[in-house]
Amino acid sequence: MSDFETDLKKVTKAVEKQIADTQKKVGDVTLQAQDEFTKTVQEMSQTVMSRARAEIELCAKLTARLSEARSFPDVVSAYQEWFNKVMVARSEDARQFMTNS
């Protein structure tokens, strides 16, 4: 075998090793990105479900207050209380959205 062929084989092996190393690094980074994305989606899902439960509770409390209302001022008071709580929740949602963005 000539020196040229020997050098060519050495260079080829070195390039193949670099390509394999690069592919492994790309694969590792891809897996890490997928893991982070999955964690983010899970956190978002938990946040959305928590928010949905809070909305259901607010509506249930409003319904209970309205069923107990004996006068128009009682109805207005129930809606005002509910609206104030909804606005606080929306404000918190907006704050969280801005923080996460």
C-alpha positions in Angstrom: 0.0 0.0 0.0 1.3 3.4 -0.9 1.8 6.3 1.5 -1.1 8.1 -0.3 -3.5 5.2 0.4 -2.4 4.9 4.0 -2.9 8.6 4.5 -6.2 8.5 2.8 -7.4 5.7 5.0 -6.3 7.6 8.1 -8.0 10.8 7.0 -11.2 8.8 6.1 -11.2 7.2 9.5 -10.7 10.5 11.2 -13.5 12.1 9.2 -15.9 9.2 9.9 -15.1 9.5 13.6 -15.9 13.2 13.5 -19.1 12.6 11.7 -20.1 9.9 14.2 -19.2 12.1 17.1 -21.2 15.0 15.6 -24.2 12.7 15.0 -24.1 11.6 18.6 -23.9 15.2 19.8 -26.9 16.2 17.6 -28.8 13.2 18.9 -28.1 14.1 22.5 -29.1 17.7 22.0 -32.3 16.6 20.2 -33.2 14.3 23.1 -32.5 17.0 25.6 -34.7 19.5 23.6 -37.5 16.9 23.4 -37.3 16.3 27.2 -37.5 20.0 27.9 -40.4 20.5 25.5 -42.2 17.5 27.1 -41.7 19.0 30.6 -42.9 22.4 29.4 -46.0 20.9 27.9 -46.7 19.0 31.1 -46.3 22.1 33.2 -48.6 24.0 30.9 -51.2 21.3 31.0 -51.1 21.2 34.8 -51.5 25.0 34.9 -54.5 24.9 32.5 -56.2 22.1 34.4 -55.6 24.0 37.7 -57.1 27.1 36.1 -60.1 25.2 34.8 -60.8 23.7 38.3 -60.6 27.3 39.7 -63.1 28.5 37.1 -65.5 25.6 37.9 -65.3 26.5 41.6 -66.0 30.1 40.9 -69.0 29.3 38.8 -70.3 26.8 41.4 -70.0 29.5 44.1 -71.8 32.0 41.9 -74.6 29.5 41.3 -74.9 28.8 45.0 -75.0 32.6 45.8 -77.6 33.2 43.1 -79.8 30.4 44.3 -79.7 31.9 47.8 -80.5 35.4 46.6 -83.7 36.8 47.8 -83.6 40.2 46.1 -82.1 42.1 43.2 -79.4 43.6 45.3 -78.4 40.1 46.4 -78.0 39.1 42.8 -76.0 42.2 42.0 -73.8 41.6 45.0 -73.2 37.9 43.9 -72.3 39.0 40.4 -70.0 41.8 41.7 -68.1 39.4 44.0 -67.8 36.8 41.2 -66.7 39.4 38.7 -64.0 40.7 41.1 -62.6 37.2 41.6 -62.6 36.6 37.8 -60.7 39.8 37.2 -58.1 38.9 39.8 -57.7 35.5 38.2 -57.4 37.0 34.7 -54.8 39.4 36.0 -52.8 36.6 37.5 -53.2 34.6 34.3 -51.8 37.6 32.3 -48.9 38.0 34.8 -48.1 34.3 34.5 -48.3 34.5 30.7 -45.9 37.5 30.6 -43.5 35.8 33.0 -43.5 32.6 31.0 -43.1 34.4 27.7 
